[in-house]
Each structure stands twice: as structure tokens, then as C-alpha cells.
């Protein structure tokens, strides 16, 4: 039986279709999930894709956090279900407190869109098993509220527990503290990052490379071995 990955659509989500395609490219079944539905349709994992959910009113991800679907996602994530938040999805995960810290406006106050080099710091999470620790990958980045911040205690805790999953290489594009591009929860089933792996799964689009495909083959490995 094919593993099923749910992709949530909020009002203002932009990258749900691209994410569904990336899921299928990795050999998984993509299951669309609507923000008003609490039913996750028996999926094995969930992805919160990028965009500007609810127009980023109040604060990026702040309203989406209260969508009915998130009530179930939060409960299932705490029970061990793999959850990936990409860009706006990462912002939503911090608003739900499934991941610590917060996302603020880029330090240069401009929207940025570029190919971004990352270093894989943790290849043991549910979403990074297809990579190697220290591997450099190139993933598209596009955001205006992408600056990751947390207090020193939280940052030290993330470092000590190996929960910094990705760091920006060569250039910090948004002023994120300690060059953090992505983090995980303590169990490693919940991961959030600002760059967009779904835009780097086929050689004809995005970066022209397939460096982002590993996110989706990683979860396939995790679900098949579970």
C-alpha cells in the first residue's frame, strides 16, 4: 500500500500543487487537505506548504494556527506523526509551538527570491534521512518574514540537542540567528525550514537540480520502515 502524505491548503497558500507534485515524484500518494476539515483522511504524514496564508494578517502563520485542520495536526504531531513545514508552514509550526522560536521580517526589510546553499546539520530526522550530515544542497528561497529568532537559552538548547537541521551557507539571506534555516522538535518527526525543497525535485524546473527530492524520499523511507 502506498504511503499517503497530506498537503494542507489554507486561504493564500501558493505552493500546495508544487508540493503535491514533489510528493508524487518521490513515489508517495499526495492527499489534499482543506484547512476547514479536521479529518486528515488517514494520511501517514502532513506537509504545511508555503504561501501567505490568510494574507499574513496579524503575523505570518498566526491565523492559520487556529484553522480546524491544525487542531488535528497538532495532536497527531505530538503523537509522532511526521510533519514538515515549508516557509509559511514553518511560520505556522512556530505559532503552534510545535517548534520553538519565531519568524520576523527579513533584516533588510525586502522580499528575497534566490537559490540558496544550505548545509545539512542533522540527517537523522524523519525528513532528512536521504541526506548526509555536512552535505551541501541548493534549494530555492523566497520570503519576506524569514528571519528565525529565539532567545539564547532556546538557541543553545537547539544546538546541544542537534535540532538545528539546516544552516545557510555562504550568505545569510535574512538575518536568521546562528544562520539557522531549519529546525526540528526533540523527537525529530516535526521539521520546519524556510527554503522550498518542492521547487528542486526535477532537473527542468527550479534550480535545475534535484537537491530537494531528499525530503520526500526521506519520508518515504521512514514510512516504509515504520
Residue pairs with C-beta under 8 A, 6 or more apart in sequence:
2 27
2 28
2 29
3 28
3 29
3 44
3 45
3 219
3 220
3 223
3 224
4 28
4 29
4 31
4 41
4 42
4 43
4 44
4 45
5 23
5 28
5 29
5 30
5 31
5 43
5 44
5 45
5 46
5 47
5 216
5 219
6 31
6 32
6 33
6 40
6 41
6 43
6 45
6 46
6 47
7 16
7 19
7 20
7 23
7 30
7 31
7 32
7 33
7 46
7 47
7 49
8 16
8 33
8 34
8 35
8 46
8 47
8 48
8 49
8 69
8 73
8 89
9 16
9 32
9 33
9 34
9 35
9 49
10 35
10 51
10 53
10 54
10 64
10 67
11 35
11 53
11 54
11 55
12 51
12 52
12 53
12 54
12 55
12 56
13 49
13 50
13 51
13 53
13 88
14 49
14 50
14 51
14 52
15 49
15 50
15 51
15 86
15 87
15 196
15 198
15 199
16 32
16 49
16 51
18 49
18 196
18 198
18 199
19 30
19 47
19 49
19 86
19 198
20 30
20 32
21 30
21 198
21 201
22 197
22 198
22 201
22 212
22 213
22 215
22 216
23 29
23 30
23 47
23 216
24 30
25 201
25 202
25 213
25 216
26 201
26 213
26 216
26 217
26 219
26 220
27 217
27 220
28 216
28 219
28 220
28 223
31 41
31 43
33 40
33 41
33 43
33 46
33 69
34 69
35 53
35 64
35 67
35 68
35 69
35 70
36 67
36 68
36 69
37 68
37 69
38 68
38 69
38 71
38 72
39 72
40 46
40 69
40 72
40 73
40 76
44 81
44 82
44 223
44 226
45 81
45 82
45 83
45 84
45 126
45 219
45 222
45 223
46 73
46 76
46 77
46 81
46 82
46 83
46 84
47 83
47 84
47 85
47 86
47 89
48 73
48 83
48 84
48 85
48 86
48 88
48 89
48 90
48 92
48 93
49 86
49 87
49 88
49 89
49 198
50 86
50 87
50 88
50 89
50 142
50 196
50 198
51 87
51 88
52 60
52 88
53 60
53 61
53 63
53 64
53 88
53 92
54 63
54 64
56 88
56 145
57 63
59 95
60 88
60 91
60 103
60 145
61 88
61 91
61 92
61 93
61 94
61 95
61 103
62 95
64 70
64 88
64 92
64 95
65 92
65 95
65 96
70 92
70 96
73 81
73 83
73 96
74 96
74 98
76 83
77 83
77 98
77 185
77 189
77 190
78 98
80 187
80 189
81 189
82 126
82 127
82 189
82 190
82 219
82 222
82 223
83 93
83 98
83 189
83 190
83 191
84 127
84 190
84 191
84 192
84 215
84 219
85 91
85 92
85 93
85 99
85 190
85 191
85 192
85 193
86 192
86 193
86 195
86 196
86 197
86 198
87 142
87 143
87 146
87 193
87 194
87 195
87 196
89 192
90 99
90 103
90 182
90 192
90 193
90 194
91 103
91 145
93 99
93 190
93 192
94 100
94 101
94 102
94 103
94 192
98 185
98 190
99 183
99 184
99 185
99 190
99 192
100 150
100 154
100 157
100 158
100 183
101 148
101 149
101 150
101 154
101 183
102 148
102 149
102 150
103 145
103 146
103 147
103 148
103 149
103 194
104 145
104 147
104 149
105 144
105 145
105 147
106 112
106 143
106 144
106 145
106 146
106 147
106 173
106 174
106 175
107 147
107 174
107 175
108 174
108 175
110 144
111 142
111 143
111 144
112 141
112 142
112 143
112 144
112 146
112 173
112 174
113 140
113 141
113 142
114 140
114 141
114 142
114 173
115 138
115 139
115 140
115 141
115 207
116 138
116 139
116 140
116 141
116 168
116 171
116 173
116 181
116 195
117 136
117 137
117 138
117 168
117 169
117 170
117 171
118 136
118 137
118 138
118 139
118 166
118 167
118 168
118 169
118 181
118 182
118 195
119 134
119 135
119 136
119 166
119 167
119 169
120 128
120 131
120 132
120 133
120 134
120 135
120 136
120 137
120 165
120 166
121 133
121 134
121 162
121 164
121 165
121 166
121 167
122 128
122 133
122 162
122 163
122 164
122 165
122 184
122 188
123 129
123 131
123 132
123 133
123 135
124 162
124 188
125 165
125 184
125 188
125 189
125 191
125 218
126 188
126 189
126 191
126 218
126 219
126 222
127 165
127 191
127 215
127 218
127 219
127 222
128 165
128 191
128 214
128 215
128 218
129 218
129 221
129 222
130 213
130 214
130 215
130 217
130 218
130 221
131 137
131 214
131 218
136 169
137 211
137 212
137 214
138 200
138 207
138 209
138 211
139 195
139 196
139 197
139 199
139 200
139 207
139 211
139 212
140 195
140 196
140 199
140 200
140 206
140 207
141 173
141 194
141 195
141 196
142 196
143 174
143 194
146 173
146 174
146 176
146 194
147 174
147 175
147 176
147 177
148 176
148 177
148 180
148 181
148 183
148 194
149 176
149 177
150 158
150 177
155 177
155 178
155 180
157 163
158 164
158 180
158 183
159 178
161 186
163 183
163 184
163 185
163 186
164 178
164 180
164 182
164 183
165 181
165 182
165 183
165 184
165 191
165 193
166 180
166 181
166 182
166 193
166 195
167 178
167 179
167 180
167 181
168 176
168 179
168 180
168 181
169 179
172 179
174 194
176 194
181 193
181 194
181 195
182 191
182 192
182 193
182 194
182 195
183 191
183 192
183 193
184 190
184 191
184 192
196 212
197 211
197 212
197 213
197 214
197 215
197 216
198 212
199 205
199 206
199 207
199 212
200 206
200 207
200 209
200 210
200 211
200 212
200 213
201 210
201 212
201 213
201 216
202 210
203 209
203 210
206 212
